[in-house]
């Protein structure tokens, strides 16, 4: 972009806007007094039993929430004439399950997402949308499967 366009150097040099990247999940599984942390890669299932309390947190790339520049107080018809401010994207999450689980999040709750495996343990998919405030989006899923011998 030519300098004559009036776009400040900081803006011209900033990294291109990208979608958030999810690398996998950290799942903390509680069974009675036992608490274990599992590192789950994308596509790998999580074995569960009835009554397991699970805390799921997406593992995000370091640049999932990017820094970017905005101009505040621009004059009419003069983009980039205001004061430059650097901001960091805020991430929002939307979570759905393929089967009923005991999950009652507060509105706007971020990770970890906590739920309890119900009495009937069936394969269940958790879908997570990760959205940033500049229209970036990542969609991932995590499978929960009955543990062998449970």
Secondary structure by P-SEA (a helix, b strand, c coil): cccccccccccccccccccccccbbbbbbbcccbbbbbbccccbbbbbcccbbbbbbbbcccccccccccccccccccccccbbbbbbbbbbbbbbbcccccccccccccccbbbbbcccccbbbbbbbbbcccccbbbbbbbbcccccc
